[in-house]
């Protein structure tokens, strides 16, 4: 079996051996279920008025899009907790030295760790997706827009995981890794707030903003600009993580 897959499966299993993963899953499901039911209730109250509006928002716009938008914000808070120990804790426990001394490439280590954590986040996305799918039993959904929301959230958590992994590589303590990851993600999230500011850098800030690209894909606008942004972002931080491990290996 490929070493990357072996490391990914080991990391994925280790997450479920700790109470943190189960606690996060339980709390997230409770919060997302509450938000989902709140949006469904809102749609039920607005439905009589919406029926009189030609081309007005439907079930997908009022329930699904806000649900995935809220999920993005919540996962921004959760991802640093999942990535903070990935490399940092192994370095503190002296197990990283053993891993680096093994005949395993740094790329395999980083990609394995990355896909291991991402596996748990994909499980979370799948559980969130089951909520709007339950509406098919009694209503009509725009499946195209639902797919766009899933893709947007998946690309977002892939980016969250990449930067969290890098911070775990360079931080000396898991708490520091979590704080720096959260701070970096929050900064990239709010950069879009510069829209409308009379600044020569506002367009640059808007392009760097995760929120702008996430909402663009979420709306169903599949632009290559947004996909290239996420691909470059993910690739850049994975490469930086590999380079950090290269330095660690040279120092051993």
Residue frames relative to the residue before (quaternion, step in Angstrom):
aa qw qx qy qz dx dy dz
X 1.0000 0.0000 0.0000 0.0000 0.00 0.00 0.00
X 0.5839 -0.5974 0.4274 0.3456 3.57 -1.04 0.78
X 0.5366 -0.6572 0.4267 0.3132 3.59 -0.92 0.94
X 0.6071 0.5541 -0.3546 0.4458 3.59 1.06 -0.68
X 0.6600 0.5000 -0.2993 0.4742 3.58 0.98 -0.87
X 0.6344 0.5353 -0.3261 0.4524 3.58 1.00 -0.85
X 0.6748 0.4800 -0.2898 0.4798 3.59 0.90 -0.93
X 0.6388 0.5328 -0.3254 0.4496 3.59 1.00 -0.83
X 0.6704 0.4869 -0.2964 0.4749 3.59 0.92 -0.90
X 0.6364 0.5247 -0.3261 0.4618 3.58 1.02 -0.78
X 0.6683 0.4925 -0.2955 0.4728 3.56 0.97 -0.89
X 0.6438 0.5302 -0.3142 0.4534 3.57 0.99 -0.87
X 0.6763 0.4841 -0.2890 0.4741 3.58 0.93 -0.90
X 0.6478 0.5327 -0.3261 0.4361 3.58 0.98 -0.82
X 0.5972 0.5618 -0.3643 0.4416 3.60 1.10 -0.61
X 0.7193 0.4379 -0.2477 0.4790 3.57 0.99 -0.82
X 0.5741 0.5658 -0.3878 0.4471 3.57 1.27 -0.09
X 0.6652 0.4546 -0.2929 0.5149 3.56 1.28 -0.32
X 0.5473 -0.6330 0.4285 0.3409 3.61 -1.07 0.61
X 0.5185 0.6682 -0.4140 0.3367 3.59 1.21 -0.45
X 0.6746 0.5066 -0.3088 0.4393 3.58 0.84 -1.00
X 0.6759 0.4874 -0.2935 0.4684 3.58 0.89 -0.91
X 0.6385 0.5226 -0.3230 0.4635 3.58 1.04 -0.77
X 0.6530 0.5102 -0.3071 0.4680 3.56 0.96 -0.91
X 0.6503 0.5183 -0.3176 0.4556 3.60 0.94 -0.89
X 0.6728 0.5016 -0.3002 0.4534 3.59 0.90 -0.92
X 0.6856 0.4800 -0.2896 0.4644 3.58 0.85 -0.97
X 0.6491 0.5238 -0.3192 0.4500 3.58 0.96 -0.88
X 0.6604 0.5074 -0.3140 0.4560 3.57 0.90 -0.88
X 0.6412 0.5194 -0.3242 0.4626 3.57 1.00 -0.79
X 0.6800 0.4881 -0.2884 0.4649 3.58 0.87 -0.98
X 0.6950 0.4756 -0.2849 0.4577 3.58 0.84 -0.99
X 0.6240 0.5267 -0.3435 0.4639 3.61 1.04 -0.69
X 0.6393 0.5182 -0.3208 0.4688 3.58 1.01 -0.80
X 0.6722 0.4855 -0.2966 0.4737 3.60 0.91 -0.90
X 0.6356 0.5389 -0.3222 0.4492 3.57 1.02 -0.82
X 0.6856 0.4732 -0.2818 0.4760 3.57 0.86 -0.95
X 0.6138 0.5430 -0.3453 0.4573 3.59 1.08 -0.65
X 0.6688 0.4879 -0.2969 0.4760 3.58 1.00 -0.84
X 0.6259 0.5259 -0.3376 0.4666 3.59 1.04 -0.74
X 0.6472 0.5103 -0.3153 0.4704 3.58 1.00 -0.82
X 0.6222 0.5356 -0.3320 0.4645 3.58 1.05 -0.77
X 0.6565 0.5039 -0.3122 0.4664 3.57 0.95 -0.89
X 0.6334 0.5408 -0.3282 0.4456 3.59 0.98 -0.84
X 0.6752 0.4903 -0.2886 0.4695 3.58 0.98 -0.83
X 0.7300 0.4334 -0.2344 0.4735 3.58 1.04 -0.79
X 0.4703 0.7324 -0.4177 0.2607 3.58 1.20 -0.42
X 0.6458 0.5142 -0.3541 0.4395 3.67 0.84 -0.76
X 0.6821 0.4686 -0.2894 0.4810 3.60 1.01 -0.76
X 0.6435 0.5437 -0.3224 0.4317 3.57 1.03 -0.81
X 0.6150 0.5711 -0.3451 0.4202 3.59 1.10 -0.66
X 0.6744 0.4850 -0.2907 0.4748 3.59 1.17 -0.49
X 0.6413 0.5103 -0.3164 0.4777 3.59 1.29 -0.22
X 0.3359 -0.7394 0.5516 0.1902 3.56 -0.71 1.12
X 0.8368 0.0992 -0.1033 0.5284 3.56 -0.74 1.07
X 0.3533 0.7589 -0.4777 0.2667 3.56 1.20 0.44
X 0.6749 -0.4837 0.3505 0.4332 3.59 -1.25 0.20
X 0.2834 -0.7757 0.5460 0.1411 3.53 -1.09 0.77
X 0.7998 -0.2872 0.2259 0.4763 3.51 -1.32 -0.34
X 0.6549 0.5262 -0.3162 0.4407 3.57 0.96 -0.86
X 0.6880 0.4963 -0.2877 0.4445 3.59 0.89 -0.95
X 0.7400 0.4329 -0.2329 0.4591 3.57 0.93 -0.85
X 0.7633 0.3558 -0.1953 0.5027 3.60 1.05 -0.69
X 0.7693 0.4193 -0.2283 0.4245 3.58 0.56 -1.16
X 0.6797 0.5027 -0.3106 0.4346 3.60 0.77 -0.97
X 0.6761 0.4542 -0.3157 0.4867 3.67 0.85 -0.79
X 0.6062 0.5681 -0.3567 0.4272 3.60 1.06 -0.72
X 0.7109 0.4342 -0.2581 0.4894 3.59 0.84 -0.94
X 0.5927 0.5522 -0.3615 0.4616 3.58 1.15 -0.54
X 0.6656 0.4807 -0.2882 0.4927 3.57 0.99 -0.86
X 0.6212 0.5423 -0.3385 0.4532 3.58 1.06 -0.75
X 0.6191 0.5495 -0.3410 0.4454 3.60 1.04 -0.75
X 0.6697 0.4927 -0.2992 0.4681 3.59 0.92 -0.89
X 0.6655 0.5002 -0.3056 0.4620 3.58 0.95 -0.87
X 0.6713 0.4850 -0.3012 0.4727 3.60 0.97 -0.80
X 0.5498 0.5817 -0.3934 0.4524 3.58 1.20 -0.41
X 0.6808 0.4644 -0.2727 0.4965 3.57 1.12 -0.70
X 0.7057 0.4944 -0.2600 0.4358 3.58 1.03 -0.82
X 0.6226 0.6016 -0.3503 0.3574 3.60 0.88 -0.91
X 0.6410 0.5194 -0.3545 0.4401 3.66 0.87 -0.74
X 0.6323 0.5341 -0.3358 0.4497 3.60 1.10 -0.62
X 0.6858 0.4781 -0.2767 0.4738 3.58 1.13 -0.66
X 0.7411 0.4242 -0.2261 0.4686 3.60 1.03 -0.73
X 0.5332 0.6893 -0.4036 0.2787 3.61 1.12 -0.52
X 0.7471 0.4046 -0.2215 0.4786 3.62 1.06 -0.68
X 0.4130 0.7707 -0.4407 0.2029 3.59 1.24 -0.33
X 0.7935 0.1473 -0.0662 0.5868 3.60 0.79 -1.01
X 0.6269 0.5901 -0.3272 0.3895 3.55 0.95 -0.92
X 0.6914 0.4742 -0.2821 0.4664 3.57 0.88 -0.93
X 0.6274 0.5245 -0.3377 0.4661 3.58 1.06 -0.69
X 0.6370 0.5155 -0.3300 0.4687 3.58 1.05 -0.70
X 0.6693 0.4978 -0.2965 0.4651 3.58 0.97 -0.84
X 0.7171 0.4303 -0.2467 0.4897 3.60 1.06 -0.72
X 0.4607 -0.7129 0.4104 0.3333 3.58 1.36 0.09
X 0.4808 0.6652 -0.4467 0.3561 3.61 1.20 0.32
X 0.5447 0.6141 -0.4018 0.4058 3.58 1.22 -0.35
X 0.6104 0.5583 -0.3463 0.4424 3.58 1.06 -0.74
X 0.6470 0.5088 -0.3121 0.4744 3.58 1.04 -0.80
X 0.6530 0.5181 -0.3066 0.4596 3.55 1.01 -0.84
X 0.6787 0.4880 -0.2856 0.4687 3.57 1.00 -0.86
X 0.6581 0.5057 -0.3129 0.4617 3.58 1.14 -0.56
X 0.5678 0.5906 -0.3780 0.4312 3.58 1.26 -0.29
X 0.5520 -0.6179 0.4403 0.3459 3.62 -1.18 0.47
X 0.4152 0.6711 -0.4886 0.3722 3.54 0.71 1.16
X 0.4390 -0.7089 0.4825 0.2683 3.58 -0.83 0.92
X 0.6023 -0.5659 0.4239 0.3706 3.54 -1.21 0.53
X 0.6028 0.5608 -0.3543 0.4433 3.58 1.09 -0.68
X 0.6603 0.5048 -0.3076 0.4631 3.58 0.98 -0.87
X 0.6349 0.5313 -0.3285 0.4546 3.58 1.02 -0.80
X 0.7014 0.4690 -0.2725 0.4624 3.57 0.79 -1.04
X 0.6854 0.4727 -0.2963 0.4680 3.60 0.84 -0.92
X 0.6299 0.5311 -0.3364 0.4561 3.58 1.04 -0.72
X 0.6580 0.4928 -0.2968 0.4858 3.57 0.94 -0.91
X 0.6442 0.5433 -0.3114 0.4391 3.55 0.99 -0.91
X 0.7247 0.4295 -0.2501 0.4772 3.59 0.79 -1.01
X 0.5807 0.5800 -0.3752 0.4307 3.58 1.15 -0.48
X 0.6900 0.4454 -0.2649 0.5053 3.57 0.92 -0.96
X 0.6468 0.5309 -0.3197 0.4445 3.56 0.97 -0.87
X 0.5737 0.6003 -0.3744 0.4128 3.58 1.12 -0.61
X 0.6582 0.4935 -0.3057 0.4794 3.57 0.98 -0.84
X 0.6597 0.5044 -0.3091 0.4635 3.59 0.97 -0.82
X 0.6168 0.5269 -0.3431 0.4735 3.59 1.11 -0.63
X 0.6052 0.5366 -0.3463 0.4752 3.58 1.07 -0.72
X 0.6426 0.5201 -0.3179 0.4642 3.59 0.98 -0.85
X 0.6549 0.5073 -0.3111 0.4658 3.60 0.95 -0.87
X 0.6415 0.5217 -0.3233 0.4603 3.58 0.99 -0.81
X 0.6538 0.5057 -0.3119 0.4685 3.59 0.97 -0.82
X 0.6359 0.5115 -0.3226 0.4795 3.59 1.06 -0.74
X 0.6536 0.5370 -0.3105 0.4337 3.58 1.00 -0.87
X 0.5952 0.5859 -0.3638 0.4125 3.60 1.09 -0.63
X 0.5929 0.5939 -0.3678 0.4006 3.60 1.11 -0.60
X 0.7253 0.3939 -0.2753 0.4929 3.66 0.68 -0.91
X 0.5991 0.5678 -0.3714 0.4251 3.60 1.10 -0.59
X 0.5881 0.5825 -0.3671 0.4244 3.58 1.17 -0.54
X 0.5957 0.5861 -0.3562 0.4179 3.60 1.21 -0.43
X 0.5200 0.6540 -0.4132 0.3620 3.60 1.22 -0.34
X 0.5937 0.5906 -0.3631 0.4084 3.57 1.18 -0.47
X 0.8239 0.1774 -0.0871 0.5312 3.59 1.16 -0.45
X 0.7842 0.2356 -0.1431 0.5560 3.58 1.22 0.13
X 0.4809 -0.6441 0.5132 0.3009 3.54 -1.36 0.11
X 0.1309 -0.7884 0.5991 0.0491 3.54 -0.93 0.96
X 0.4188 -0.6349 0.5779 0.2960 3.52 -1.27 0.50
X 0.2536 -0.8178 0.4988 0.1344 3.57 -0.02 1.31
X 0.5921 0.5689 -0.3621 0.4413 3.57 1.15 -0.55
X 0.6866 0.4580 -0.2777 0.4917 3.56 0.94 -0.88
X 0.5926 0.5492 -0.3610 0.4657 3.59 1.11 -0.61
X 0.6535 0.5051 -0.3058 0.4736 3.58 0.96 -0.89
X 0.6321 0.5334 -0.3283 0.4562 3.58 1.04 -0.79
X 0.6474 0.5145 -0.3124 0.4675 3.58 1.01 -0.80
X 0.6449 0.5144 -0.3196 0.4661 3.58 1.00 -0.83
X 0.6592 0.5049 -0.3051 0.4663 3.58 0.92 -0.91
X 0.6522 0.5228 -0.3139 0.4503 3.57 0.93 -0.91
X 0.6855 0.4728 -0.2872 0.4734 3.59 0.91 -0.91
X 0.6310 0.5320 -0.3361 0.4537 3.58 1.03 -0.73
X 0.6601 0.4921 -0.3060 0.4779 3.60 0.89 -0.88
X 0.6358 0.5427 -0.3232 0.4436 3.55 1.05 -0.78
X 0.7097 0.4380 -0.2769 0.4772 3.61 0.80 -0.95
X 0.5736 0.5585 -0.3821 0.4615 3.61 1.15 -0.45
X 0.6542 0.4886 -0.2981 0.4943 3.57 1.08 -0.76
X 0.6185 0.5436 -0.3351 0.4579 3.58 0.99 -0.83
X 0.6827 0.4991 -0.2811 0.4536 3.56 0.90 -0.99
X 0.6376 0.5422 -0.3285 0.4377 3.59 0.99 -0.82
X 0.7068 0.4296 -0.2776 0.4886 3.59 0.84 -0.89
X 0.6170 0.5419 -0.3466 0.4533 3.60 1.08 -0.63
X 0.6357 0.5257 -0.3143 0.4699 3.56 1.05 -0.80
X 0.6532 0.5109 -0.3134 0.4626 3.58 0.97 -0.84
X 0.6605 0.4990 -0.3104 0.4674 3.58 0.94 -0.86
X 0.6314 0.5218 -0.3295 0.4696 3.57 1.10 -0.66
X 0.6266 0.5454 -0.3277 0.4500 3.58 1.17 -0.60
X 0.7792 0.3641 -0.1859 0.4750 3.59 0.94 -0.83
X 0.6151 0.5665 -0.3546 0.4184 3.61 1.18 -0.40
X 0.4323 -0.7106 0.5007 0.2399 3.53 -1.20 0.60
X 0.7779 0.1818 -0.0995 0.5932 3.56 1.26 -0.29
X 0.5837 -0.6140 0.3938 0.3565 3.63 -0.96 0.76
X 0.6319 0.5366 -0.3417 0.4428 3.59 1.00 -0.76
X 0.6441 0.5069 -0.3151 0.4785 3.57 1.01 -0.83
X 0.6285 0.5380 -0.3283 0.4559 3.58 1.02 -0.83
X 0.6648 0.5034 -0.3040 0.4606 3.59 0.95 -0.90
X 0.6772 0.4983 -0.2995 0.4510 3.59 0.89 -0.93
X 0.6831 0.4753 -0.2974 0.4680 3.60 0.89 -0.91
X 0.6188 0.5300 -0.3454 0.4657 3.60 1.07 -0.69
X 0.6733 0.4916 -0.2988 0.4645 3.56 0.85 -0.95
X 0.6546 0.5186 -0.3136 0.4520 3.58 0.94 -0.87
X 0.6631 0.5051 -0.2999 0.4639 3.58 0.97 -0.88
X 0.6711 0.4951 -0.2957 0.4659 3.57 0.94 -0.92
X 0.6480 0.5157 -0.3208 0.4595 3.57 0.97 -0.83
X 0.6343 0.5276 -0.3271 0.4608 3.58 1.00 -0.81
X 0.6856 0.4733 -0.2843 0.4745 3.57 0.88 -0.92
X 0.6254 0.5527 -0.3253 0.4445 3.57 1.18 -0.59
X 0.7716 0.3842 -0.1898 0.4701 3.59 0.89 -0.94
X 0.4122 0.7256 -0.4711 0.2858 3.61 1.22 0.01
X 0.6013 0.5783 -0.3566 0.4205 3.56 1.15 -0.59
X 0.5350 0.6344 -0.4025 0.3863 3.58 1.22 -0.31
X 0.5705 0.5960 -0.3817 0.4166 3.59 1.26 -0.26
X 0.4360 0.6892 -0.4673 0.3413 3.60 1.26 -0.11
X 0.7687 0.3012 -0.2429 0.5093 3.55 -0.78 1.00
X 0.5674 0.5757 -0.3934 0.4380 3.57 1.25 -0.28
X 0.4122 -0.7062 0.5207 0.2456 3.54 -0.97 0.84
X 0.3818 0.7050 -0.4945 0.3358 3.54 0.34 1.29
X 0.5159 -0.6572 0.4567 0.3055 3.55 -1.07 0.76
X 0.6841 0.4750 -0.2778 0.4787 3.56 1.26 -0.38
X 0.4267 0.7422 -0.4498 0.2544 3.60 1.24 -0.16
X 0.6547 0.5059 -0.3249 0.4580 3.63 0.97 -0.76
X 0.6257 0.5252 -0.3315 0.4720 3.58 1.07 -0.74
X 0.6574 0.5119 -0.3016 0.4636 3.57 0.94 -0.93
X 0.6520 0.5152 -0.3182 0.4563 3.58 0.98 -0.82
X 0.6495 0.5021 -0.3282 0.4673 3.60 1.01 -0.73
X 0.6861 0.4837 -0.2820 0.4646 3.59 1.01 -0.79
X 0.5530 0.6401 -0.3845 0.3696 3.59 1.22 -0.39
X 0.4122 -0.7029 0.5273 0.2406 3.57 -0.83 1.00
X 0.6171 0.5865 -0.3402 0.3993 3.55 0.99 -0.87
X 0.6501 0.5318 -0.3168 0.4406 3.58 0.91 -0.91
X 0.7099 0.4480 -0.2634 0.4753 3.59 0.83 -0.97
X 0.6181 0.5457 -0.3370 0.4546 3.58 1.07 -0.74
X 0.7005 0.4648 -0.2707 0.4690 3.58 0.83 -0.99
X 0.6018 0.5647 -0.3583 0.4365 3.58 1.11 -0.64
X 0.6903 0.4399 -0.2722 0.5058 3.60 0.90 -0.92
X 0.6183 0.5723 -0.3328 0.4237 3.57 1.01 -0.84
X 0.6730 0.5051 -0.2928 0.4540 3.59 1.05 -0.74
X 0.5866 -0.5873 0.3641 0.4225 3.58 1.29 -0.20
X 0.5429 0.6000 -0.4046 0.4260 3.57 1.30 0.02
X 0.1247 -0.8217 0.5553 0.0300 3.58 -0.12 1.30
X 0.0547 0.8206 -0.5601 0.0993 3.55 0.15 1.32
X 0.5190 -0.6454 0.4634 0.3152 3.57 -1.01 0.82
X 0.5626 0.6066 -0.3825 0.4114 3.59 1.16 -0.57
X 0.6870 0.4813 -0.2795 0.4673 3.58 0.92 -0.91
X 0.6606 0.4987 -0.3113 0.4669 3.59 0.96 -0.82
X 0.6412 0.5162 -0.3207 0.4685 3.58 0.99 -0.84
X 0.6068 0.5592 -0.3512 0.4424 3.60 1.02 -0.78
X 0.7140 0.4491 -0.2709 0.4639 3.58 0.75 -1.02
X 0.6403 0.5274 -0.3293 0.4510 3.61 0.97 -0.83
X 0.6694 0.4892 -0.2941 0.4756 3.58 0.93 -0.91
X 0.6398 0.5356 -0.3203 0.4485 3.57 0.99 -0.87
X 0.6817 0.4849 -0.2835 0.4688 3.58 0.84 -1.00
X 0.6705 0.5089 -0.2975 0.4505 3.57 0.87 -0.98
X 0.6518 0.5412 -0.3201 0.4240 3.58 0.92 -0.93
X 0.7318 0.4260 -0.2579 0.4654 3.59 0.81 -0.92
X 0.5961 0.5279 -0.3730 0.4764 3.61 1.14 -0.44
X 0.6425 0.5098 -0.3156 0.4771 3.59 1.01 -0.83
X 0.6452 0.5115 -0.3214 0.4678 3.60 0.97 -0.80
X 0.6295 0.5262 -0.3290 0.4675 3.58 1.06 -0.73
X 0.6441 0.5118 -0.3165 0.4722 3.58 0.98 -0.85
X 0.6535 0.5115 -0.3130 0.4618 3.59 0.95 -0.86
X 0.6259 0.5306 -0.3373 0.4615 3.59 1.04 -0.70
X 0.6584 0.4857 -0.3019 0.4894 3.59 1.00 -0.80
X 0.5780 0.5718 -0.3734 0.4467 3.59 1.11 -0.63
X 0.6614 0.5020 -0.2992 0.4702 3.57 0.97 -0.88
X 0.6380 0.5259 -0.3225 0.4609 3.57 1.02 -0.83
X 0.6646 0.5082 -0.3031 0.4563 3.56 1.00 -0.87
X 0.6438 0.5277 -0.3189 0.4532 3.59 1.04 -0.73
X 0.6772 0.4996 -0.2839 0.4596 3.56 1.14 -0.67
X 0.5846 0.5947 -0.3747 0.4052 3.62 1.24 -0.29
